[in-house]
Amino acid sequence: MKISFDLTALMRRELTGIGVYVKNLFDHLRAHPDLELHGRWRLSRFVKRDLLVPHVGTGTRPYIPLISDLNPGGIALHHGSDFRIPRHGRFAKVVTIHDLVIHEEGLVDERFAREGAAKLRRTLLECRPDRIITISRFTAERLAELYPALEPVIRTVPLGVDARRFSPAAPGRRPIDAPYALSVGSVEKRKNLATTIRAFELARERGTELHLVIAGGGGHGAESIDAMIAASAHRDAIHRLGFVPDQDLPDLYRGAAMFLYPSLYEGFGIPIIEGMASGVPVLTSDRGAMAEVAGSAALLADPTSPESIAVAMLRLLDDTDLRTTLREQGLRRAAGFTWARCARETVEVYREVAGR
């Protein structure tokens, strides 16, 4: 089966959630014996084409979404791995919708939300995908609420974690010489860092000497987080690392006393299973995709309540049995989320529409 696979999300030096998905899924699909995979990228990103090489090597080709020149090579299916698919073409079309944060009021820039909603409508209603992949049941259900006529073509395929990299091995280099709670993710409003910092301050005021390490590049609202850290009475115990290179993330997780992810909104939340796979007790939100991914293997808290998060942090520090239980349950939970499974279930979606 000849598959065209959109790699445009990899045209950047620093890969975050969607890029991690695209790279890992593409690598695993390339090894599938029944597929002939062709890497494509949108022609509008021509000047960034060299950024693809470190992630997937050479041999990729551009395409024009509104015109589509995919089919001369006998392509059976095109997978838009990042919200976009061609409007025309004599081939089946699959698109991955990672999240619907653009429909959540106040979590992203208004212009970004407005333009994103318009692009999503075009993808779903004008480009007419044969199948829509969502990465969590939470996103699938929300998408079906917004576009009920599309519910029959929605499929959920969970993401994975690279267990070769994220494992409970002894940590190597640590960012600080003190016990720390770790937060990983872009510094933006929906990651809920303001509430996380307030919860950390409450925990410090109640006697803990825990530090907070924040790893992630800047996003919408990062300036206010930096100002909050600078004004904090506990600023000497808060360490903002910025973007952490991929090769340094495993040790960062392994060295943590706990992993904090009380996000307000996620389409999935890969860091949750990265933390679990690293053998670190995880504290995350009691709702949405976070609770779905975590199951019973994490401590859940109300992400809108600093008190709820602080109490949960102190429980993790004080209760050795709880930490041990969450570590063991987290390792078992993470073992079920693999990129091999993600690729296998993606191929099942391909076969539904390509007839192979």
N, C-alpha and C positions, 0 to 999 in steps of 0.2 A: 504494500500500500504506500503510495507516494504522498508524503505529508509536507506541506509548507508550514513552517513554524516561525512566528514573529519573535525576533530577538531584540527588538528596538529598546526594550527596558534595560538591556545590558550596556547601552551606550553611555556609560559613566564609570568613573574610576572606583567610586565607593558604592557597593551594592547594599541596599537595605531590603525590606521585606519582599517586595515584588521581584526585585532583581535576584534574590536568593531563590525564589520559586522558579523563575524562568531558567536560570543556570542549572539548577539541580534537576529539574524536570527534563530539560533538553539533553543533558548528559545521560540520563537514564533511558530516555527514548531512543537515543542514538545506538544504544546497545541492544535494542529490541530486534530480534531476528526477522520479524514480519514487517518492519517499517523501513522505508527509504526516506530519511528525513532531510529536508532542505531548509537551511536557516535563511530567513529573509528579514529585512529591516526597511522601515519606511524611508522613502527617498528624501523626505524633508529633513532627515538627520544626516545627510551625506557628509557634512564636515566633521561629524563625530564617528565616522565608520571605523577608524583605527582603534577606538576604545573597545571594540568587540573582540579584537584579537587575543588579549590576555585571558578572556573568559571562555571563548569557544574556538579559537584558532581561526584559520582562513577558510575561504570557500563559500562565504555567505553572499547573498545578492539582494539588491534593493527591489522594492515594489512601490506602486502608486495606489494608495487605498481607494481613491475615487474612480480610478480607471481599471486597475487590476490587470496585470500582465502575467498572472501566475500559471494559467492553464496550458500554454504551449508545450510545457514539459510533461503533460499528462498528470498533473496534480489531482489527486482524488479529494483532498480535504485541506483546508487552511485553518490553523489554530491561532486565533488572536489571543495571545497569552496575557495581554495587558489592556483589556477594555475595548480594543479596536479590531475591526474586521473590514475587508473590502466590501464595497457596496455591490459590485457586480462580479460575475465569474461563473463558469460552468463547473462548479465543485461545491462540495459540502462545506459548511462554515461552522466552526465552534469558537466560542469566545469565553474567556475567563473573566468573571466579575469578582474582584477581590474584596470590595467593601462598598458600602453605600453611605459613607460619612458625609458626602455632599448633601444628603437629605436630613442630616442631623443639625438642627439649628445651633449656631454659635460655635461650632467646633473647628471650622475652617474659615478662611477668608471669604467674604461674601461674593466677590467677583469669581473666585475659584469655584465656589459652590454653584453659582449660576451658570458659568460656562461648562462646568463638569456635568451638570444635569442635562444641559442641551446636547452635549456630545453623547451622553448615555442614551438619551431618547433616539438619537440618530442611529446609534449602533443597534439598538434593540428593535426599533420600529421601521427603519428605512433599510438597514443592511440585512436584517432578517436572519439571524443565526438559526441553524438547524438544532443546535444544542447550546445551552448556557451552563458553564461550569461555575459553581460557587465553592468557596473553600471552607465553608461551615454551614451547618443547618440554619444557624442564626441569620446569615446573609441570604440563604435560599428563601426562608420564610418572609423576610422583609421585602425581597425582590418580588415575590409572589403577591404581596400586599399592594405594592406599587404598580405592578404590571400583571394582573391576574390572568390575562389571556395567555401569558407565557409560561404559566406554571407547568404544563405538561412537558416542556423541553428543558426544564431546570434539573441539573444533576449536581450532587455534592461530592467533591473529591478532596479529602483533607490533605494538608501539607505534611512534610516530613522533617526529620532532623538527621544530621550526619553523625551517626553514633561512633564513627571512627575518630571524629574530632571532639565531640562533646561526650565526655565520659567521666566517671568519678575517680580519675587518676589523681595522684598527688599534684597539687598546684606547683607550677614553676614560679616565675616572677610575679610578685604581688604588687599592686599599685601603691599600697601604703602598709606600714608595719603596725597594723591595729585591726581589731575585728571590724568588719564593715557589712552593711546592707548594700546590695547592688541594684541599680536601676539601669536597664538597657533599652534604648530606643531614641528616636529623634526627639529633640527638645521642642515640643509643640503642644498646643493647648489640650488636645485630646488625650495625650499621654498622662495628664493629670499631675504634673510634677509639683505644681503649687500646693496641692493638697498633700502630696507625699512629703514635701519638705515640712509642712506644718505638723504632720503626724510625727515625723522624725524629731522635730523640736519638742513635741510633747513627751516623746519617749526619753529624750535626753533630760528633760526637766524632772523626770521621775527616777533618775538615778543611773541609767545605763550609760556606758562609755562607748557605745557603738558609734561608728562613723558611717557616713552615707557617701557612696561613690556613684556618680552619674555618668554614664557612657552613652554618647549619642551626638550627632551633628545638630546644628541649629535648624529650626523650622519656624512655623508660624507661632509667634509669642515667645520666642527664645529670649528676647531682650528683657522682658518682665521677669523671667526666671533668674537671669543673671543679676538683676537688681535685687530680687528677693534674697538671693544667696548673700550678696554683699551686705545687706541690711540685717541679716540674721545674727542673733546673739551666739549662735553655734556655727558661724561661718567657717571657723578653723577646722571643724569636723565634717564639712561638706566639700567634696572633691569633684569638680566638674572636669572630666577628662576630654570632652569633645568626642569627635568620631574616633572609634578604636578600630584599627585594622583587623581584618577577618582572622588573621593568624594569631592575634593576641586575645581574642574573645574567650577561648576555652579556659585559659588560666585565670582570667578575670572572674568567670563563673565559679570555678573550682575553689578559689580562695575566699569566696563570700560566706558569711555566716547565714545569710538568707537572701533570696531574690525577691524584689518588690516589683509588682506589675499591676497596680490598681488603676488601670487605664479606664477612661470614660467610654472608649469605643475602639473596637478592633474588628477586622474582618475574620481574623483567626488568632494571631498572637504567637508567632514562632518563638519569641524569647521564653515563653512559658515552658515549652517542651525542651528548649536548649538548657534551661536551668534544671529541669527535672533530670534530663539525661546526664547532667554534670554532677548529680548527687547532692544538689542543694535544695533545702526546703523552700517552697514557693508560696508567696502570699500574693493573691490576685483578686480581681473584682468578682463580686457575687452575682454578676449578670452578664447577659450577652454572650458573645463568642468566647470570652475569657472563661466563664464558668463552664461552658460546653467543652472546651479543650482541656481544662484542668480536671473535670470530673470530681472525684472524691480524693484526689491525690495532692491537693493544695489547700491551704488555709484561705478562706474567702472572707472578704470584708466589704463594707459599703464604701464605694470609691468617692462618694460625696462627703464622707464624714472623717475628718482627721482623727477624731477620738476612736472610731472603729478600727482604723488602720493602726494607730498607736497601740491600742490594746492587743491587737493581733501580733504586732511586732514583739511586744513584751512577753506574750505567751510563747512565742517561738524561742525567745532567749532563755526563758525560765524553765520550760518544760522539755527535759531531755528526751523523754519517751515520745512526745509529739514530734520532735525533730527527727528522731529515728524512724518513726512510722511514716512521716511524709517523705523522707528520703527513700525508703523502700518502695512505697506506693508510687512515688514519682518515677523511679527507674522503670518499674513495670509499665506505667502509663506511657512513658516516652517510647518504650520499645515497640509499641503498637503504631507509632507514627514514623513511617519510613518513606524515603523518596522512591524506593522500589515499589511500594504499595501505591503511592501517588501516581507513578508512571503506569502501573498495571491497570488501575481504575480509569485513568485517562484514556488508555488504549481501548478499554471497553466502551467508552463514550464514542470514540472514533468509529468503532465497528457498528454501533447502532445506526449511524447515518451514512457510512461509506459502503455498507453492505458486504463486508469481508469477514 
